[in-house]
Amino acid sequence: MHKPGDVAPEFSCQDHEGRTVRLSDFRGKTVVLWFYPKADTPG
């Protein structure tokens, strides 16, 4: 279990346009992940 202040492990995911994004792409910046269920979005 991670605790506040722990370094996040490296991971990748797809953005809303289908591009692969890696956590390391944002090294040195603040990152906020926002998960939104696709089933609840229009279209």
N, CA, C, O and CB atoms as a CASP TS submission, in Angstrom:
PFRMAT TS
TARGET T0000
AUTHOR 0000-0000-0000
METHOD Language model
MODEL 1
PARENT N/A
ATOM      1  N   MET     1       0.837  -1.173   0.000  1.00  0.00           N
ATOM      2  CA  MET     1       0.000   0.000   0.000  1.00  0.00           C
ATOM      3  C   MET     1       0.881   1.235   0.000  1.00  0.00           C
ATOM      4  O   MET     1       1.808   1.347   0.803  1.00  0.00           O
ATOM      5  CB  MET     1      -0.952  -0.001   1.205  1.00  0.00           C
ATOM      6  N   HIS     2       0.594   2.152  -0.893  1.00  0.00           N
ATOM      7  CA  HIS     2       1.355   3.398  -0.967  1.00  0.00           C
ATOM      8  C   HIS     2       0.844   4.382   0.077  1.00  0.00           C
ATOM      9  O   HIS     2      -0.330   4.382   0.446  1.00  0.00           O
ATOM     10  CB  HIS     2       1.263   4.015  -2.380  1.00  0.00           C
ATOM     11  N   LYS     3       1.759   5.212   0.534  1.00  0.00           N
ATOM     12  CA  LYS     3       1.417   6.248   1.505  1.00  0.00           C
ATOM     13  C   LYS     3       1.614   7.610   0.853  1.00  0.00           C
ATOM     14  O   LYS     3       2.382   7.726  -0.102  1.00  0.00           O
ATOM     15  CB  LYS     3       2.280   6.119   2.799  1.00  0.00           C
ATOM     16  N   PRO     4       0.939   8.637   1.346  1.00  0.00           N
ATOM     17  CA  PRO     4       1.170   9.983   0.813  1.00  0.00           C
ATOM     18  C   PRO     4       2.656  10.310   0.831  1.00  0.00           C
ATOM     19  O   PRO     4       3.337  10.099   1.835  1.00  0.00           O
ATOM     20  CB  PRO     4       0.382  11.034   1.621  1.00  0.00           C
ATOM     21  N   GLY     5       3.151  10.825  -0.287  1.00  0.00           N
ATOM     22  CA  GLY     5       4.548  11.178  -0.397  1.00  0.00           C
ATOM     23  C   GLY     5       5.414  10.102  -1.021  1.00  0.00           C
ATOM     24  O   GLY     5       6.552  10.373  -1.404  1.00  0.00           O
ATOM     25  N   ASP     6       4.886   8.859  -1.134  1.00  0.00           N
ATOM     26  CA  ASP     6       5.643   7.797  -1.794  1.00  0.00           C
ATOM     27  C   ASP     6       5.792   8.121  -3.275  1.00  0.00           C
ATOM     28  O   ASP     6       4.924   8.759  -3.871  1.00  0.00           O
ATOM     29  CB  ASP     6       4.950   6.422  -1.602  1.00  0.00           C
ATOM     30  N   VAL     7       6.893   7.679  -3.858  1.00  0.00           N
ATOM     31  CA  VAL     7       7.102   7.834  -5.295  1.00  0.00           C
ATOM     32  C   VAL     7       6.252   6.797  -6.011  1.00  0.00           C
ATOM     33  O   VAL     7       6.277   5.616  -5.663  1.00  0.00           O
ATOM     34  CB  VAL     7       8.613   7.685  -5.674  1.00  0.00           C
ATOM     35  N   ALA     8       5.507   7.236  -7.006  1.00  0.00           N
ATOM     36  CA  ALA     8       4.647   6.327  -7.756  1.00  0.00           C
ATOM     37  C   ALA     8       5.484   5.436  -8.667  1.00  0.00           C
ATOM     38  O   ALA     8       6.495   5.883  -9.207  1.00  0.00           O
ATOM     39  CB  ALA     8       3.614   7.114  -8.580  1.00  0.00           C
ATOM     40  N   PRO     9       5.074   4.176  -8.844  1.00  0.00           N
ATOM     41  CA  PRO     9       5.795   3.311  -9.772  1.00  0.00           C
ATOM     42  C   PRO     9       5.549   3.760 -11.213  1.00  0.00           C
ATOM     43  O   PRO     9       4.520   4.365 -11.510  1.00  0.00           O
ATOM     44  CB  PRO     9       5.368   1.839  -9.585  1.00  0.00           C
ATOM     45  N   GLU    10       6.481   3.468 -12.094  1.00  0.00           N
ATOM     46  CA  GLU    10       6.327   3.802 -13.513  1.00  0.00           C
ATOM     47  C   GLU    10       5.123   3.052 -14.078  1.00  0.00           C
ATOM     48  O   GLU    10       4.918   1.877 -13.776  1.00  0.00           O
ATOM     49  CB  GLU    10       7.622   3.452 -14.316  1.00  0.00           C
ATOM     50  N   PHE    11       4.332   3.734 -14.895  1.00  0.00           N
ATOM     51  CA  PHE    11       3.205   3.096 -15.572  1.00  0.00           C
ATOM     52  C   PHE    11       2.908   3.878 -16.844  1.00  0.00           C
ATOM     53  O   PHE    11       3.385   4.997 -17.035  1.00  0.00           O
ATOM     54  CB  PHE    11       1.945   3.029 -14.644  1.00  0.00           C
ATOM     55  N   SER    12       2.114   3.268 -17.702  1.00  0.00           N
ATOM     56  CA  SER    12       1.660   3.953 -18.915  1.00  0.00           C
ATOM     57  C   SER    12       0.183   3.673 -19.094  1.00  0.00           C
ATOM     58  O   SER    12      -0.335   2.666 -18.610  1.00  0.00           O
ATOM     59  CB  SER    12       2.470   3.496 -20.172  1.00  0.00           C
ATOM     60  N   CYS    13      -0.488   4.568 -19.788  1.00  0.00           N
ATOM     61  CA  CYS    13      -1.907   4.415 -20.098  1.00  0.00           C
ATOM     62  C   CYS    13      -2.194   5.226 -21.357  1.00  0.00           C
ATOM     63  O   CYS    13      -1.315   5.918 -21.872  1.00  0.00           O
ATOM     64  CB  CYS    13      -2.816   4.879 -18.897  1.00  0.00           C
ATOM     65  N   GLN    14      -3.420   5.139 -21.846  1.00  0.00           N
ATOM     66  CA  GLN    14      -3.793   5.896 -23.024  1.00  0.00           C
ATOM     67  C   GLN    14      -4.563   7.136 -22.611  1.00  0.00           C
ATOM     68  O   GLN    14      -5.373   7.102 -21.685  1.00  0.00           O
ATOM     69  CB  GLN    14      -4.621   5.037 -23.987  1.00  0.00           C
ATOM     70  N   ASP    15      -4.299   8.238 -23.316  1.00  0.00           N
ATOM     71  CA  ASP    15      -5.059   9.454 -23.057  1.00  0.00           C
ATOM     72  C   ASP    15      -6.369   9.412 -23.838  1.00  0.00           C
ATOM     73  O   ASP    15      -6.670   8.414 -24.493  1.00  0.00           O
ATOM     74  CB  ASP    15      -4.235  10.711 -23.435  1.00  0.00           C
ATOM     75  N   HIS    16      -7.139  10.477 -23.772  1.00  0.00           N
ATOM     76  CA  HIS    16      -8.457  10.513 -24.401  1.00  0.00           C
ATOM     77  C   HIS    16      -8.406  10.469 -25.926  1.00  0.00           C
ATOM     78  O   HIS    16      -9.435  10.303 -26.581  1.00  0.00           O
ATOM     79  CB  HIS    16      -9.186  11.748 -23.967  1.00  0.00           C
ATOM     80  N   GLU    17      -7.202  10.618 -26.492  1.00  0.00           N
ATOM     81  CA  GLU    17      -7.042  10.524 -27.948  1.00  0.00           C
ATOM     82  C   GLU    17      -6.354   9.240 -28.364  1.00  0.00           C
ATOM     83  O   GLU    17      -5.991   9.077 -29.529  1.00  0.00           O
ATOM     84  CB  GLU    17      -6.257  11.709 -28.468  1.00  0.00           C
ATOM     85  N   GLY    18      -6.170   8.319 -27.414  1.00  0.00           N
ATOM     86  CA  GLY    18      -5.588   7.020 -27.720  1.00  0.00           C
ATOM     87  C   GLY    18      -4.064   6.977 -27.741  1.00  0.00           C
ATOM     88  O   GLY    18      -3.483   5.945 -28.077  1.00  0.00           O
ATOM     89  N   ARG    19      -3.408   8.081 -27.388  1.00  0.00           N
ATOM     90  CA  ARG    19      -1.942   8.119 -27.352  1.00  0.00           C
ATOM     91  C   ARG    19      -1.436   7.539 -26.037  1.00  0.00           C
ATOM     92  O   ARG    19      -2.026   7.766 -24.981  1.00  0.00           O
ATOM     93  CB  ARG    19      -1.424   9.566 -27.537  1.00  0.00           C
ATOM     94  N   THR    20      -0.343   6.793 -26.110  1.00  0.00           N
ATOM     95  CA  THR    20       0.259   6.245 -24.895  1.00  0.00           C
ATOM     96  C   THR    20       1.006   7.346 -24.160  1.00  0.00           C
ATOM     97  O   THR    20       1.804   8.078 -24.745  1.00  0.00           O
ATOM     98  CB  THR    20       1.212   5.068 -25.227  1.00  0.00           C
ATOM     99  N   VAL    21       0.731   7.446 -22.874  1.00  0.00           N
ATOM    100  CA  VAL    21       1.363   8.441 -22.008  1.00  0.00           C
ATOM    101  C   VAL    21       2.019   7.682 -20.871  1.00  0.00           C
ATOM    102  O   VAL    21       1.419   6.770 -20.301  1.00  0.00           O
ATOM    103  CB  VAL    21       0.325   9.504 -21.472  1.00  0.00           C
ATOM    104  N   ARG    22       3.248   8.052 -20.537  1.00  0.00           N
ATOM    105  CA  ARG    22       3.989   7.414 -19.443  1.00  0.00           C
ATOM    106  C   ARG    22       4.175   8.407 -18.303  1.00  0.00           C
ATOM    107  O   ARG    22       4.315   9.610 -18.523  1.00  0.00           O
ATOM    108  CB  ARG    22       5.365   6.889 -19.936  1.00  0.00           C
ATOM    109  N   LEU    23       4.173   7.897 -17.115  1.00  0.00           N
ATOM    110  CA  LEU    23       4.406   8.763 -15.962  1.00  0.00           C
ATOM    111  C   LEU    23       5.738   9.487 -16.107  1.00  0.00           C
ATOM    112  O   LEU    23       5.847  10.661 -15.751  1.00  0.00           O
ATOM    113  CB  LEU    23       4.378   7.948 -14.654  1.00  0.00           C
ATOM    114  N   SER    24       6.745   8.805 -16.624  1.00  0.00           N
ATOM    115  CA  SER    24       8.068   9.422 -16.767  1.00  0.00           C
ATOM    116  C   SER    24       8.061  10.597 -17.743  1.00  0.00           C
ATOM    117  O   SER    24       8.982  11.414 -17.713  1.00  0.00           O
ATOM    118  CB  SER    24       9.076   8.384 -17.230  1.00  0.00           C
ATOM    119  N   ASP    25       7.049  10.706 -18.607  1.00  0.00           N
ATOM    120  CA  ASP    25       6.934  11.853 -19.509  1.00  0.00           C
ATOM    121  C   ASP    25       6.751  13.154 -18.734  1.00  0.00           C
ATOM    122  O   ASP    25       6.993  14.238 -19.265  1.00  0.00           O
ATOM    123  CB  ASP    25       5.766  11.653 -20.477  1.00  0.00           C
ATOM    124  N   PHE    26       6.323  13.047 -17.477  1.00  0.00           N
ATOM    125  CA  PHE    26       6.008  14.219 -16.667  1.00  0.00           C
ATOM    126  C   PHE    26       6.947  14.370 -15.475  1.00  0.00           C
ATOM    127  O   PHE    26       6.621  15.044 -14.497  1.00  0.00           O
ATOM    128  CB  PHE    26       4.578  14.142 -16.181  1.00  0.00           C
ATOM    129  N   ARG    27       8.109  13.740 -15.563  1.00  0.00           N
ATOM    130  CA  ARG    27       9.071  13.798 -14.447  1.00  0.00           C
ATOM    131  C   ARG    27       9.341  15.253 -14.056  1.00  0.00           C
ATOM    132  O   ARG    27       9.594  16.100 -14.913  1.00  0.00           O
ATOM    133  CB  ARG    27      10.403  13.088 -14.831  1.00  0.00           C
ATOM    134  N   GLY    28       9.285  15.527 -12.759  1.00  0.00           N
ATOM    135  CA  GLY    28       9.531  16.871 -12.248  1.00  0.00           C
ATOM    136  C   GLY    28       8.301  17.763 -12.223  1.00  0.00           C
ATOM    137  O   GLY    28       8.375  18.913 -11.791  1.00  0.00           O
ATOM    138  N   LYS    29       7.153  17.233 -12.691  1.00  0.00           N
ATOM    139  CA  LYS    29       5.918  18.019 -12.703  1.00  0.00           C
ATOM    140  C   LYS    29       4.896  17.368 -11.786  1.00  0.00           C
ATOM    141  O   LYS    29       5.000  16.182 -11.473  1.00  0.00           O
ATOM    142  CB  LYS    29       5.354  18.150 -14.141  1.00  0.00           C
ATOM    143  N   THR    30       3.922  18.134 -11.360  1.00  0.00           N
ATOM    144  CA  THR    30       2.819  17.588 -10.582  1.00  0.00           C
ATOM    145  C   THR    30       1.865  16.874 -11.530  1.00  0.00           C
ATOM    146  O   THR    30       1.519  17.404 -12.586  1.00  0.00           O
ATOM    147  CB  THR    30       2.083  18.706  -9.782  1.00  0.00           C
ATOM    148  N   VAL    31       1.443  15.676 -11.154  1.00  0.00           N
ATOM    149  CA  VAL    31       0.546  14.874 -11.993  1.00  0.00           C
ATOM    150  C   VAL    31      -0.718  14.559 -11.210  1.00  0.00           C
ATOM    151  O   VAL    31      -0.655  14.117 -10.063  1.00  0.00           O
ATOM    152  CB  VAL    31       1.240  13.563 -12.467  1.00  0.00           C
ATOM    153  N   VAL    32      -1.859  14.788 -11.835  1.00  0.00           N
ATOM    154  CA  VAL    32      -3.147  14.421 -11.253  1.00  0.00           C
ATOM    155  C   VAL    32      -3.816  13.461 -12.226  1.00  0.00           C
ATOM    156  O   VAL    32      -3.985  13.782 -13.402  1.00  0.00           O
ATOM    157  CB  VAL    32      -4.050  15.688 -10.973  1.00  0.00           C
ATOM    158  N   LEU    33      -4.195  12.291 -11.742  1.00  0.00           N
ATOM    159  CA  LEU    33      -4.905  11.321 -12.582  1.00  0.00           C
ATOM    160  C   LEU    33      -6.391  11.444 -12.312  1.00  0.00           C
ATOM    161  O   LEU    33      -6.830  11.483 -11.162  1.00  0.00           O
ATOM    162  CB  LEU    33      -4.411   9.864 -12.314  1.00  0.00           C
ATOM    163  N   TRP    34      -7.148  11.503 -13.376  1.00  0.00           N
ATOM    164  CA  TRP    34      -8.590  11.616 -13.243  1.00  0.00           C
ATOM    165  C   TRP    34      -9.194  10.461 -14.032  1.00  0.00           C
ATOM    166  O   TRP    34      -9.133  10.440 -15.262  1.00  0.00           O
ATOM    167  CB  TRP    34      -9.119  13.013 -13.751  1.00  0.00           C
ATOM    168  N   PHE    35      -9.770   9.509 -13.326  1.00  0.00           N
ATOM    169  CA  PHE    35     -10.399   8.358 -13.962  1.00  0.00           C
ATOM    170  C   PHE    35     -11.889   8.632 -14.082  1.00  0.00           C
ATOM    171  O   PHE    35     -12.563   8.929 -13.096  1.00  0.00           O
ATOM    172  CB  PHE    35     -10.132   7.047 -13.159  1.00  0.00           C
ATOM    173  N   TYR    36     -12.382   8.530 -15.285  1.00  0.00           N
ATOM    174  CA  TYR    36     -13.787   8.787 -15.536  1.00  0.00           C
ATOM    175  C   TYR    36     -14.354   7.590 -16.287  1.00  0.00           C
ATOM    176  O   TYR    36     -13.841   7.232 -17.348  1.00  0.00           O
ATOM    177  CB  TYR    36     -13.991  10.111 -16.338  1.00  0.00           C
ATOM    178  N   PRO    37     -15.410   6.957 -15.753  1.00  0.00           N
ATOM    179  CA  PRO    37     -15.943   5.768 -16.408  1.00  0.00           C
ATOM    180  C   PRO    37     -16.520   6.067 -17.788  1.00  0.00           C
ATOM    181  O   PRO    37     -17.423   6.890 -17.932  1.00  0.00           O
ATOM    182  CB  PRO    37     -17.004   5.140 -15.540  1.00  0.00           C
ATOM    183  N   LYS    38     -15.997   5.400 -18.776  1.00  0.00           N
ATOM    184  CA  LYS    38     -16.422   5.621 -20.161  1.00  0.00           C
ATOM    185  C   LYS    38     -17.921   5.343 -20.325  1.00  0.00           C
ATOM    186  O   LYS    38     -18.583   6.000 -21.128  1.00  0.00           O
ATOM    187  CB  LYS    38     -15.608   4.728 -21.121  1.00  0.00           C
ATOM    188  N   ALA    39     -18.452   4.394 -19.587  1.00  0.00           N
ATOM    189  CA  ALA    39     -19.859   4.024 -19.712  1.00  0.00           C
ATOM    190  C   ALA    39     -20.789   5.182 -19.338  1.00  0.00           C
ATOM    191  O   ALA    39     -21.947   5.206 -19.754  1.00  0.00           O
ATOM    192  CB  ALA    39     -20.159   2.814 -18.836  1.00  0.00           C
ATOM    193  N   ASP    40     -20.287   6.137 -18.557  1.00  0.00           N
ATOM    194  CA  ASP    40     -21.127   7.253 -18.103  1.00  0.00           C
ATOM    195  C   ASP    40     -20.935   8.517 -18.944  1.00  0.00           C
ATOM    196  O   ASP    40     -21.443   9.583 -18.595  1.00  0.00           O
ATOM    197  CB  ASP    40     -20.825   7.565 -16.647  1.00  0.00           C
ATOM    198  N   THR    41     -20.199   8.394 -20.058  1.00  0.00           N
ATOM    199  CA  THR    41     -19.967   9.567 -20.890  1.00  0.00           C
ATOM    200  C   THR    41     -20.804   9.470 -22.162  1.00  0.00           C
ATOM    201  O   THR    41     -21.027   8.374 -22.675  1.00  0.00           O
ATOM    202  CB  THR    41     -18.468   9.709 -21.234  1.00  0.00           C
ATOM    203  N   PRO    42     -21.263  10.601 -22.667  1.00  0.00           N
ATOM    204  CA  PRO    42     -22.033  10.550 -23.903  1.00  0.00           C
ATOM    205  C   PRO    42     -21.134  10.172 -25.088  1.00  0.00           C
ATOM    206  O   PRO    42     -19.951  10.511 -25.123  1.00  0.00           O
ATOM    207  CB  PRO    42     -22.720  11.905 -24.161  1.00  0.00           C
ATOM    208  N   GLY    43     -21.715   9.476 -26.035  1.00  0.00           N
ATOM    209  CA  GLY    43     -20.978   9.130 -27.249  1.00  0.00           C
ATOM    210  C   GLY    43     -20.208   7.934 -27.073  1.00  0.00           C
ATOM    211  O   GLY    43     -19.524   7.498 -28.000  1.00  0.00           O
TER
END
